[in-house]
Amino acid sequence: MNILVPLPVVVPLLGAALTLVLIRRPVLQRAISVAVLVVTLAVAILLLWHAYRTGPLVVYVGEWPAPLGIVLVADQLAALMLVASAAVTLCVLLYSIGEGRADPGQHAPVVIYHPTYLVLTAGVTNAFLSGDLFNLFVGFEILLAASYVLLTLGGTEERIRAGTTYVVVSLLSSMIFLTAIGLVYAATGTLNLAQLVERLDALPADLQLVLHFMLLLAFGIKAAVFPLSAWLPDSYPTAPAPVTAVFAGLLTKVGVYAIIRTETLLFPDGRAAEVLLMVALLTMLVGILGAVAQSDIKRLLSFTLVSHIGYMLFGVALTSAAGLAGAIFYVVHHITIQTTLFLAAGLVERRTGSTNLDRLGGLARTAPLLGLLFFLPALSLAGVPPFSGFLGKLGLLQAGVAAGGVLAWLLVAGGTLTSLLTLYATTKIWNLAFWRSPRAPGPEASERMPRLMVWATVALVVLGLGLTVAAGPLYGVSSEAAEDLRRRTPYVDAVFPDGPP
């Protein structure tokens, strides 16, 4: 089974090369891209099953033994992230294919879109599987390089401006991350995560704290936590709908994943817990207050994206098994639901020519299926029972109550208030865009919504409902993953069966 571990990285990269060669054969490009992501999803499911049943799978790239070579590790957390990311990237790809067929060349030029999209997928999967800090940095850089291209597709002035901001912020975070990597290597002589478990523990407490906060700063920018999140609402809404959807669903979660690894594997002492709790509270409240003030669906959803990163940080900062399990479950939920809502927003824009709430109305009557495709994930995002969003928030709030303390109780209150304001924000979209009297469509409106775009969105809605139906088993996997993260030994023993050198 170990041979499966590198496939989620290698297969998309090979697919990207092949689709680039076939630039004059768009039908083959689309077929190869879909096949690549189907294979990636199947491999991710197998890795999750094996990691849950028998423990982490490890591959030493090039047969170089750790810590000399690159190590790829598929434990339960990494495999779960792989499954979620592969599922949404596949659905978004199908959505973009439907859009490209309906409007050839207008939104996502086929020649560069498919290779770049597959490179982005490879970067995300490499980040999840990386067993050392430098390879994690490489994963980030691969996905960021691809995201620069995707964000500026079409070359409009608005997209170039947003892309410039995104590039500057991403380069800043990469510089901080690279500096932190250099300091970690200078202090410990290694970048292998499993080996760092022992060597970081032997460092003076003050030096540990400096390294810890430098890594958190780099990952916090990538995860868009407050006050490092101002760039996101201005960058994401300008991109084409499928690009915005996959960015919203995945890219910030790679930063959250890196924070989870940092807090559990490298620095499990909880010294940053109070800071993370405060940051989580501010991220929740500032993000959702920004959302309720918006009059554009995409910008509103972008602010809710920032806000709900706070829930994930809340679970991580609690440092308990229950908190980590809630955070992991919520990451999977949010990847699916946030992507679905942005795809639904893309359908709204196609049907009406706008996502400005002042120009929308009557969609529940004129496009009832579209109304349903927005309504169901919106309920889950707001945390309405019995949807997965409610179950994830309930788990996090229960973990906060169990932890006790002033900050934990403030987070419980802040999480509850954020959930209520999220319900208000999504109700605002529903009332103005779907429920009130119809408005005249804009000049770019289209009565026809391509079937593939609709069915891709339907698939994600069904997947979101599946998270609710299968919440028990999924929460069980999340709890098992959280226990393994807290013990650290399953990860270390898988990489170094004879003990770290």
SULNORBEL-V994874 format. One record per helix or strand of 2 or more residues. SS is the DSSP state (A for helix, B for strand). FROM is the first residue (numbers start at 1). TO is the last residue. If there is no record, write none. Layout:
BEGIN
<<SS;FROM;TO> <SS;FROM;TO>>
END
This chain:
BEGIN
<<A;2;4> <A;7;21> <A;26;54> <B;57;60> <A;61;63> <B;71;74> <A;76;102> <A;110;129> <A;133;151> <A;157;188> <A;193;201> <A;205;223> <A;232;238> <A;241;266> <A;273;292> <A;297;318> <A;321;352> <A;357;359> <A;363;366> <A;368;382> <A;388;403> <A;406;435> <A;451;469> <A;471;487> <A;489;495>>
END
